[in-house]
Amino acid sequence: KLVDFGTFSVAESAARQGRNPRTGERTGPGGRRHPPAGGPDPGVGVHRLL
């Protein structure tokens, strides 16, 4: 399913992309902290939300 990001606020778009809208930090589902780049599963915050 394609999402028209023009219909979402910046905060909603950031959240949908797995980022904390206030800090821009990548987070996993439920707002958990994302492992550092090069960690055991980089990108998990984004891929699990798709």
RODO-2510 file (C-alpha; in nm, 4 decimals, decimal comma):
residues 50
     n   res          X          Y          Z
     1     k     0,0000     0,0000     0,0000
     2     l     0,1351     0,3382    -0,0973
     3     v     0,1134     0,6258     0,1455
     4     d     0,0667     0,9847     0,0350
     5     f     0,2938     1,1589     0,2799
     6     g     0,1396     1,4908     0,1797
     7     t    -0,1608     1,3969     0,3945
     8     f     0,0434     1,3550     0,7120
     9     s     0,2073     1,6028     0,9436
    10     v     0,5846     1,5983     0,9804
    11     a     0,5552     1,4273     1,3178
    12     e     0,3268     1,1567     1,1811
    13     s     0,5555     1,0979     0,8832
    14     a     0,8577     1,0711     1,1120
    15     a     0,6775     0,8269     1,3394
    16     r     0,5704     0,6139     1,0442
    17     q     0,9330     0,6006     0,9328
    18     g     1,0450     0,4758     1,2738
    19     r     1,1870     0,8022     1,4023
    20     n     1,1149     0,9961     1,7169
    21     p     0,9485     1,3161     1,5902
    22     r     1,1049     1,5279     1,8662
    23     t     1,4656     1,4116     1,8419
    24     g     1,4843     1,2483     1,4992
    25     e     1,6328     0,9421     1,6703
    26     r     1,5457     0,6110     1,5126
    27     t     1,3211     0,3965     1,7292
    28     g     1,1637     0,0557     1,7033
    29     p     0,7952    -0,0307     1,7466
    30     g     0,6511     0,1131     2,0679
    31     g     0,9129     0,3869     2,0770
    32     r     1,1967     0,1612     2,1958
    33     r     1,5460     0,2925     2,1260
    34     h     1,6988     0,1804     1,8018
    35     p     2,0284    -0,0130     1,8181
    36     p     2,3292     0,1895     1,6986
    37     a     2,4200     0,1808     1,3308
    38     g     2,6215    -0,1329     1,2681
    39     g     2,4468    -0,3028     1,5595
    40     p     2,2985    -0,6526     1,5511
    41     d     1,9983    -0,5457     1,3419
    42     p     2,0412    -0,2007     1,1851
    43     g     1,7254    -0,0638     1,0269
    44     v     1,4872    -0,2720     1,2373
    45     g     1,2945     0,0372     1,3402
    46     v     1,1985     0,1114     0,9815
    47     h     1,1505    -0,2372     0,8419
    48     r     0,9225    -0,3656     1,1174
    49     l     0,6846    -0,0758     1,0602
    50     l     0,6432    -0,1438     0,6883
***
